[in-house]
């Protein structure tokens, strides 16, 4: 999907990167947080199951 969008944007003469994997913080130049509460919860659940 991302590759298709970039090729269409190239054909239309628009800048690439309309659809991409990024965060709002990264777009604004801020530091992104890797350890979010959901990720910590998943890790705890995984440890409990093992």
KALIN-V147395 format. One record per helix or strand. SS is the DSSP state (~ for helix, > for strand). FROM is the first residue (numbers start at 0). TO is the last residue. If there is no record, write none. Layout:
SS/FROM/TO + SS/FROM/TO
This chain:
~/1/11 + ~/23/26 + ~/36/48
